[in-house]
């Protein structure tokens, strides 16, 4: 199974574990997070690209993987994803580079390349 598929399965399993035991506050936060990425004045694709940028700047590899995969699922082109990741590098600076490397490896995997 590709790494991105492993990640998605594990994320879903862990989310189920959290939500099965979570208090109301945690459940509301999870719902708010899901609602924030719904189509609105900005389409989902744009919101996922924004999530990708924020995740790279905040250096959260799990978040990067999630938003990168979701961006692709929402129809973001490789060019759009690459531009978004460039914005993250400009905003976050050189400390983003290790996370950017892993993001490019995942992008290659998503696009069916052997570089992932």
C-alpha positions, 0 to 999 in steps of 0.5 A, a space after each residue: 500500500 502506498 505511504 499516502 494510503 497508509 497515512 489515510 487509514 491510520 488517520 481514520 483509525 486514530 480519529 475514530 479512537 479519539 471521537 469514541 472517547 472524546 468530550 463535547 469540546 473535542 467533538 465540536 472542534 473536530 466538527 468545526 475543523 470539518 465545516 471550515 473546509 466546506 465550500 463557501 465563498 472560497 472553494 474547498 480546493 482553495 481552502 485545502 491549499 491554504 491548509 497546506 501552506 499553514 501546515 508547512 509553516 507550522 511544520 506539522 508533517 501529518 497536517 502537510 500530508 493530509 492537506 496535500 492529499 486533500 488538495 489533490 483530491 479536490 482537483 489542485 494541479 501539481 502547479 497549484 500545489 507547487 506554488 502554494 508550497 513556494 508561498 509556505 517557504 517564503 512565509 516560513 523561511 528555511 526552517 520549512 525546507 525539511 517539511 517541504 522535502 517530505 511534501 515533494 516526496 509525497 507529491 511525487 507519490 500522489 502523481 505516481 512517480 518513483 521519487 516518493 
